[in-house]
Amino acid sequence: MNNSLMLNLMSYNPLMMFVISLAAAILLGFLIIPALRALKAGQSIRQIGPNWHNSKAGTPTIGGIIFIFAVLIATVIVGLLSGFETFDSRFWAIVICSLLFGIIGFIDDFIKVVLKRNLGLRARHKFILQFVVALGFAVWIVMSGVIDTEILIPFTSRTLDLGFMFIPITVFVMIGGTNSVNLTDGLDGLATSVTILVLLFFAAVAPPDGFYLGVRTFSGARMVSAGLIGGLLGFLLFNKYPAKVFMGDTGSLFLGGAVASVAVLMQMPLFLIIVGFVYMAETLSVIIQVFSFKLTGKRVFKMSPLHHHFEMSGWSERRVVIVFSLVTIILCVIALLWGIPDRFL
């Protein structure tokens, strides 16, 4: 490959990540879904959900491996074409952290699907594993100097230095964000659609590209986001209603780790409250429901998480996904136009 063509390719690394990941996800979908069916890796439907979800029983799960492998394939191809040194330290931090959360999800799915234990990993075991990954991530990025301990405050021109509180707050954001995405993954295409939009926001406001030791490097947050957006769009082809495959905890925990780590490494964890409002609302609905029932014996929502409440109120799955996605679009636009001062763009 001549030098001019190499330079042209390097100029479009995020676009290459997107296109390759999109193509890989579509191809992998056609290959992996039949394999999951053959392995009888079908979803078991818990009795506490809406009874009309029983028709989803047997739909292949663990489909998150489709977009996970798509991103990894895109990373390898782009790395071989333009040099792996173009991936900055934040890129690898996000990828490694996401994969570790995805592995936790895979263990959970394996127990559910292969060992036929519908509840998967015990809650305390899952929490311990998530805590270890989140703590390791937080300590690593601080001790290695990948970022400092300041975070951007939305709708202001100020930053807040968390100091010694950065690590515990990061752990909280990582675990909370990851499980929020997991709770959102309850309807066909819901978590996929919302996460595409959230990642579009972070890709749009990611820090500019630069040079390291004379080599052009690309924003790790933008590169990962571009790859994931492509992979998720390809996955959505199979995950939209009526879903031919579910992402499972493998996919939702991977996505949660990716979104949370992108926000942390961009020093924008507070922005998750805005652009990830759907995630937060889903989680809060569960917390409110549990506390209300334990304290008063009454339920605030017809069913939690929140998407089930709207289903029980007569909304179709498609309507819930469309409305939740529109809410996310509006909040992302607000955060983009007014939430970030020009000097941070």
Disulfide bonds with the S-S distance in Angstrom:
none
